[in-house]
Amino acid sequence: MGSAMEIVRYILDLGAVVVLPIIIILLGLIFGMSFSRAFRSGILVGVGFLGIFLILGLLLDSLGSVAQEMVQNYGLSLEVVDVGWPLAQEMSLALPLVPAIFGAVLILNLVLLVLGRTSTLNLDLWSYWSFSWAGTLAYALSESYVVGLLVALATAAIIFLLADCSAPLVKDFFGLEGVSLPHTATVGWFPLTMALNWLLERIPGIKRIHLDLEGMKKRLGVWGEPVVIGLLLGVILALLARAPLFFEDGGANVAFTLLLGMQMAAAIVLLPRMVEVLKEGLLPLVQEIGAFLARKFPGRKIYLGLDASLALGHPAVLILGLVMVPLTLLLALCLGALGVNHLLPFADLALLPFFMIWCVAPHGGNLFRALLIGVIIMGLILFIATDLAPLFKETGEMAGLSFPEGYGEVSSLNAGSHVVPWLLLKVISPFYGFD
């Protein structure tokens, strides 16, 4: 088991930038591409992902820093500490069950694909930690490896189904042909966001309000350009974060404000460019797969399951994510006062653009409607993260983590976004006396 775990960690450590080009080249050869075309596709996909991850690193570091300053400078606090998704990932990879989950999910995906029960070929091996996380929580709850494995497999099967259902929207709205996004923390919310959009479409007054980036550009000119909106939102976030201390070191705070504005503007401009590079690499493979299926299996489709970060290439997703940073903190405090939430977002605040992907897509990028849906989704994520807090800490201790003496309950905003595993845990929890 130790060597299997070492293999899993080795592949994860190599990263998508190294492994995905190899997978793309092999798939291209399998589906009939010449080596030169397959090689070019693989390299472009690797370059695209490298660019995306570099820009995301800048975005998450900058946004995470300013979000955490908001919490610290205003002295905000609630009972549950947001320790961040990396700790959850480390917990999910700490138990002996992990290699079995990775192998079983991979086999499940291939079997479902062959049987025609899914159209998603999940190439995003780095998202498998979320299936392992579901299994780890179930194991901590039940103390049964079998239950942990079954919950992990059930999570994967549901996520593949949701990825299939959402793939047409991935093509139509995000412009990613032949791609699905089987990302547990995001696509799990797809059915609810579609239902909420359906409901808003039937409310008089609200259904007539349409605020998208194209309309803003026409009305506001250069001030409605995504790059300018990103700049202004970055400046506003910096001012909000530093307001209590702004005049203590005015020069440094002005520099911080302007730099954050430029960093947000850069992310909004550069992420779509890198996604285009990646699409240039994917398109020949997608076309080759389509031609192969048309010849051999008429009516069948295969979607390449990739990381949800590709959807951040749409400016509306990033813009809504930036707007939601202060709103999520305010929402956490309001729900805390009502006793519904006890988690203060902190370490995972920078992930908000990811949580907004399916809030933006169902209605074609109507930011007004996306904001309403986003507030509801974030309220539910906070509730789930709070509900998981006791099990989160118990799982951490089972995985060998030690928390300081007197440390309260812990959870993470990202853990709260995993709605499918949470629902499955709710189904099995009565059998194990865990409310």
N, C-alpha and C positions, 0 to 999 in steps of 0.2 A: 504493500500500500504506500510505503514511503517513496518508492521510486515513481509510482504513478502520480503522486502529489508533486514530486519534483518536475515531472514532465508538464503537468498542468501549469505550474508556476513559471516554468521556462517559456512556454508558449505565451502566457500572459505578459511576461516581462519583455519578450521580443516586441510586442505591440503590433497594432494594425498596420503601421507604416512598413514593417518588414514582412509580416505573414500574409496580409491581404494581397499584395502584388503576386506572390507565389500562387495563392489560391486562384486568382483571376487568370493567370497564365495557364494553369492546369485546366481550369474550366473551359477556357478558350480552345485549347487543344482537343479536349474531350468533345466539344460541340462543333469541331470542324474548322476552326480558324487556323490560318497559317501561323507558324511560330513567330514571324516578325510582327504580325498584327496583334497576336496575343501578348507578346512581350511588350509592345508599345502600350497596349491597354493597361497591363499590369503596372508598368512604371508610372503612367499618368494617374492611376488610382492611388498609388503610393504617394506621389507628389501632392495630389489633392488633399489626401488625409493629413499629410505632414503640415501643409499650409493651414488646414482647418484647425488642427490641434495646437499649432503655434499661436494662432489668433485667439482660439478659445482659452489658451493659457493666459494670454494677456487680459482677455475679458474677465475671466473668473478671478484672477488675482486682483485686478483693479476693483471690480464690482464687489468681491468678497471683502476687500479692505475697507471700502467706504461704507458698506452695510454694517460691518462689525463696529466701525467707529460710531455710527448712529446709535447702536445699542449701548456702547460704553459711555459716550459723551452725554447722553440723556439719562444715564443711570437706570435703564430699563431692566426689569428682572421678573421672572416667573419661576415656578417651582421646578420645572423639568429643563435640563440643560441639553441644548442641541450640539451634540459632539461631532456631527458631520458624517457624510457617507463613507469616507475612507475607513473609518473605524468599523462600520457595518460590513464593508467588503472584507476587511481583515478577519472579522468574526466568521464570515461565511466561508472563508478558506481555511479555517483553523481546525475543523473537525475531520475525522477519517472518512466521513461520508462523501467528501467533495469529489474525488476522482470518479466514484460510482455515479454521482449525479451528472457530471460532465459527460461521461460516456453514455449514460442512459438517455439523456436529452438529445445528444447527437444521433443516436440510433433511432429514437422516437421521431425526430425530424425527418430522417431519411425514409423510415417506414411510412409515415403519414404522406410524404411526398410521392412515394411509389404507388400507394393505394389511392391517391387522388383526394385525400382528406385535407390536405393543405397545399397551397401553391408557393409557400415561402420556403426558400432554401436559406437558412440562417447562417450567413457568413460572419456575423458579428460575435465571434467567440468570446469577446471581452464582456458581452452582456450576460454570459452564462452565470456570472457571479450572482445575478439577481435570482436565478432559479435556485442556486445553491443557498442564497439567503433565505428564500422561502422554505427550503428543506431544513435549514439550520434552525429557524424559528420553530418549525413543526417538531423537530427532534427535541429542542429544549422544552417544548410544551408536553410532549408525549413520552420522552425518553425512549423512543422506538425508532431505529434506523429505517424500518420498513415504512412507517408513517411519514418520516422525513422525506424519503425517496418518492413516495406516492404524491405528496403535496408538491414537491419540486416538479414532477412530471405533469401533474394536473395544471400547475401554473404555466409551464411551457406550452402545453397543448392549447390552453385558452389564449395565450399571447400570440401563438402562431395563427389562430383563427381570427383574432382581432387585427393582426397585421394584414391578413388576406382581405378582410372587410374594408380596411382603411386604405389599401393600396391604390384604388382608383382616385381617391382624394390626394394621395401623395403625388400622383401623376398630374392631376388637373390643377392643383393649387401650388404645389412646390416645384412642379416641372421635372420630377424625377421618374422617368419612364422605366418600367420594369423593376422598380424598387419597392420594397416594403420596409417598415420600421418596427421590428419586433422588440421593442424596448419596454420592459416591464413598468418602469416608472412613468412612462408617458402614454403609451397606447392603451393601457388599462383604463384610461379616462375617456377613450374615444366614444363608447356608447352613450355615456352620460352627457358629454358635450354636444353630441348630435341631438339628443333628446331635449336638452336645454335650448338649443338653437331652434328646434321645432316649436317649442313652447313660446319663445320670444317672437317667433314669426307670426304668432296668433294673438299677440297682445296689441290692441289698438294704440297708436302713438309710437310705441317702441319699434314696431315693425317698419315704420316709415323713416326712422333715423338711420342714416347710412354715412359712416365716416371712415373712408379708406385712404390709403396713401396717395392714390391717383387723384382723388377729389381734393385732398389737402394741397397737393402740388398745384392744381388748377386754381384754387382759391387764393393761396398764399404765395405762390411763386417760389422763389428760392427758399423762403422760410418753411415751406412745406416739403422740401427735399429731405429724404431719409437721413442724409449725412448731416444736415443742419439740425434736424430734430434730435439726432443722436448727440451732437455737440451740446445742444441746449439742455437735454436731459442729464448728461454727464455733469454739466455745470451746476444744475439745480440739485442733483444728488450730493455733490461735494459741498455746496453751501448748506444744505440741510444737515449733513454730517458734522461740519465744522462750525456751525452757527454759534453754539455755546462758547466756543473758544476762539472765534475768528480773529478778534482784535489782540489776542495775546501775542501772536506772531503773524501779523498781517501779510508780510511778504511771502512767507512760506505757505500760508493758506491760499493766497492768490495763485501761487505757482501750482499748488496741489489741485485747485479748482480748474484751472486752464488745462492742466495735463490730463485730468480725468475726462474733461470734455473732449479733448482730442483723441483719447484712447477709445471712448465710446463711438465717436465718429469713425475712427479707423476700423473698428470691428464691424460696423454696419456696412462699410464700403468693401472691405477686404474679404469677409466671409463669403458673400455671394460669388466673388471672383474665384475663390478656391473651390467652391462647389461646382462652378462651371468647368474647371480643370478636371475635377473628378468625374463629372458627367461625360466629358470628352473621352475619358478612358473607358467608362462603363458602356457607352452607347453601342460600340461595335459588338461587344459581347452580348448585350441585350438583343440586338438585331439578329445575331447568329443563333441565339437560343430560340428566338421567335420563329426563325426560318426552320430550324431543326424540328421543333414541336409541330409546326404546320405540316411538315412532311410525314413525321412518324406518328404523332398523336394529335390529330386535328381537334381543336376546341380546348386543348390544355394550355395553361399558362404557368410560367415559373417566375416568381419574384425573387430578386436577390435581397435577402434581409440584411440591412446595414444599420449603422449607428444613427440614433435620432439626431445627432449633432448636424447632420445634413440639412435638417429642417430649419436650423438656425440661420441658414443662408437667406431666408426670407426676412427682409427688414422689419415687417410688421411684428414678427415674433420677438425679435430683440427689443423693439420699442416698447411693446407691452410688458416684457420682462423687466425693463428698467423702471417703468411706471409702477409696477407691482412691488418694488422693493420697500418703499416707505408705507405703501398701503397694506402690505402683509404684516409689517410690524404693528401698525395701528389695529389691524384686524385681530392679531394675536392678543393684544391688550384688551380689546373690546370683548372678545370671546372669553378671555381670562376672567374679566369682571363678571361674566354671566356663568362662570363655572364650567364652560364647555371645553376650554383649552387651558393647558398648563405649560405648554412648550413655548419658550421664547426663541424664535428663529435667530440663528447666529452663524454657525459654521457653514450651513447649507444655503444661506440666503442667495449666494451667487448662482445657484442652480435654477432660479426662478424662470429664466427664459426657456429652459427645457419643459417646465411644467405648463408653460403657456402654449406649447405647440398646437395641441388639439383644442385650445380655446379660440385660436385664431382661424383655423382652417375651415370649419364647417360652413361658414357663411361668406367665404371669399375674401376675408381680411377686413371685415367691418370692425374697426377698433372699438366703437362704442359697445357693440354687442359682445365683443371679445372681453372687454373689461368687466361687464356684468357676469359673464360666465367664469372669468378668471377669479373673481372675488368668491364665488360659490365654491369653485374647485379648491382654492387655497383654504377656505374655511374647513372643508372636508379633510384636506391633507393635515391640517393642524389637529383636527379631532382624532384622526387615525394615529398620528404620531404620539399624541398624548395617551391614547388607549394602549399603544404598544409599549409604553415606557417601562412598566414592570417586567415584561417579558424581554425587552431589549437588554436591560441590565442583567437579568438572570442568564441570558444567552452569552453576554460578554464574560461573566464570571465562569460559565461552563467552558468557554473557549480559552480560559486561562488568563484573561485580563484582570488586572487589579485596579480598583478605584480607590482614591484617597479616603481615609477615615472621615466619616461624616458627609461623604459625597451623596447628594440627593439622587433622585431618579434621573435617568438619561434616556435620550432618544435622538432621532434626527428627522429633519424635515423630509429628507429623501426617503427615509423608512415609511413616512406617512403617505408618500406618493405611490407606494406599492399596493394599490387597492385590491388587486386580484389575490395575492397571497393573504392579505388581511381577511378578505371574505372567506377564503378557504379555512383559515385558522378559526374564524368564528363558527364555521360549520362543525369542526372537530372539537372545539374547546369544551363543550358541555360534557364530553366523554372523559375529560381529564381534569375536571374541576377547576378550570381557569376561566374567569369571567373577563 
